[in-house]
């Protein structure tokens, strides 16, 4: 389970210790951000989240891959952060967890992988393209999005 996720994220996973980086397998097939599904309680909610993220909005397209495997069921964001921080070629992970499926707005958890600090925020699926586009070209920093969350802890866009 974790070995396959590490492989998807470009971290190897073929050695005896799934947390050892395998230099021969370190290149991921894509540098796209990864949306990791960790809750399988509501298939309709998941399909809506995927469709929303995959649909271009205002000329922006989210360059993401979807990790949709029941073996990831129940993995916490903290566990993912502990495994992936400073090991992934990506700067962040996007997690579709229990709150994503249960909340009417389906906010995803965005986890900073560049630090061992527990930095994360939630964002609406409609804002994933903006977040991904800006973070992937270093136009904005993780903290700029994290600091712009609303009172409910969800990034709903920047104030107009």
N, C-alpha and C positions, 0 to 999 in steps of 0.2 A: 504494500500500500504506500508507505512513505517512500520506498525505493522508486516506485513508478512516478510519484509526484516529483521527486528530486530529479529524475531523468527528464521529465517534461520541462522542468525549470532550468535544465542545462547544468545540473550538478552531478551527473554521473549516476551513481546508484547501482553499479554492476559489481562492486567489490563486496567482500564479506560483511563489512560494516556499512550499512546504508547511509551513514552520515559522513563517510569519507568521500572526498571529491575525487573523481576518476578523471585525470587529465585527458584521456582519450575520448571521453564522452562529454566533455565540458561544453561543447558547442551545441546549443539548443537549435532545433530545426527552425526556430523563429525567435525574434526578440520582442514579439508582441507581449503585452501585459497578459497575465493569466487570471481568469475569474475561476476561483476554486469553490465548487459547491460542496458544502459540508452538512447540509440538511436536506433530507429527502421526504419531508412530511407533506409537501404540497406541490405536485407536479405542475398544476396549472399556474401557480405563482412563479415557479422556475421558468416555465415557457414564456410567461409575460416578461420576466426580467431579461431573459436572453433576447427576446424580440426587441425590447426597448433599447437595450445596449447596442444591438446590431443594426438598428435603424438610424441612418444618418439624420442629424438634427442641425439645422442652421448651417449646413455645409460641412459639419464636422462628422467624421467617422471614427468610432473607437476601434483601434487596432488591438484586438484581444483574441485569445484562445480560451475555450471553455474546458475546464477540467471537471467532467461530469461522470464520476465513478463512485458507486456506492461504497467502495472501500474507504473513501474519504469521509464517510458519514460520522459525524460527531467529533471530528478533529477540531479543537478549539483554535481561535485566532492566536492565543498565547503560545500554544504548541507549535503552530506554523511559524510564528515569529522566532521562537527559540531555535527551530531547526534551520530556518532559511536566512536569518540575519547575518549579514556579512559573508554569505556563501553564495547567494543568488546573483547572477549577472543583472537581475532586475532590481530596481530601487524600491519597489512596493509590490504587494500582493492585494488582490481584490477578492474578498470572501463573501460568498452567499451562504449565510448561516441561518440559524433558527429565527432570529429577528427579521432577517431579510424576507423569509417566507411568511412570517406571521403578521408583520406590520402592514397596514393598508398601503403605505407608500413604498414598501420593499427596499428600504435603504441597505446598501451593501457596506461592508466594513473594509476600509482601505488601511492597510498595515504598512508602516514604514519599515523597510528591511535594511536600511543603511546604519541603524543604530541598535544597540541592545536595550535602549529605553523603550518603554511600552507606548510608542506613539502610534495612534490610530484615530480615525474619524469615520463617520458614516456619510454616505452620499446617495442621493437619489439615482436610480438607473439612468435617467435622462441627462445626468451631468458626468457620467463616466467618460464620454468622448472628450469633453473639455478637459477633465482632469488628466486623462491619458495623453492627449495631444500636448498639453502644456508641460507635464512632467517628463515626457519622452524627449523633448527638445531642450529641457532645462530653461524654458521660458519663465516658469514659476517653480517655487520650492514647495515641498510637502507641507511645510508649516503655514504657508499662505492659505492653503485650502483648509487645513486643520483649524486655523485661527478664525476662519470665516463661517464656522458652523453656527446654526441658529440656536436659540435657547433649548431646543429639544435635542441638540447634539448632532443634528443632521445637516450636511452641506446641501443647501437648496439653491445655490448660485450666489453670486456676489450682489450686494445691493446696487440698485440702479442709481 
